[in-house]
């Protein structure tokens, strides 16, 4: 008898596709921006391409090790009706939440926006080193 691989979601080929399905919100005029998360010696860095989005309309929060980026992209056009052959430029609200891979100091986070890339640097929290306590014996 041949073994059959169990697939709880047969329409999903990878974990990345599952993540995309589980992102919130995923309806209407919303989209989920792609992100890169990496760390260097001192910081955890998150980069998101947000070309064409006003950085003043982006909000960033860190709560319990989860970084949240949300905002809105709007496209204003003088011509209301167009005969599109293809319309792939996304507009509307966006939301992305990601668990940070290390303990961080969210109060010292910095965000920059340059050439359409939002870059968030969050310093890693200082390691808590165990402290040894010597027992003083009184005579």
TAQUI-V761144 format. One record per pair of residues at least 24 apart in sequence whose C-alpha atoms are under 6 Angstrom apart, sorted by the first residue. I is the first residue (numbers start at 1). J is the second residue. D is the distance in Angstrom with one decimal. If there is no record, write none. Layout:
[[I J D] [I J D]]
//
This chain:
[[29 92 4.7] [30 92 5.2] [30 93 4.7] [30 94 5.3] [31 94 4.9] [32 94 5.6] [32 95 5.8] [42 123 5.9] [42 124 5.9] [43 122 5.3] [43 123 4.2] [43 124 5.2] [44 121 5.9] [44 122 5.2] [45 120 5.6] [45 121 4.6] [46 119 5.8] [46 120 5.1] [47 118 5.6] [47 119 4.5] [48 117 5.7] [48 118 5.2] [49 116 5.8] [49 117 4.4] [50 116 5.3] [50 117 5.7] [51 116 3.9] [65 99 5.9] [65 100 5.5] [66 98 5.5] [66 99 4.4] [66 100 5.8] [67 97 5.6] [67 98 5.4] [68 96 5.7] [68 97 4.3] [69 95 5.8] [69 96 5.2] [70 94 5.4] [70 95 4.3]]
//
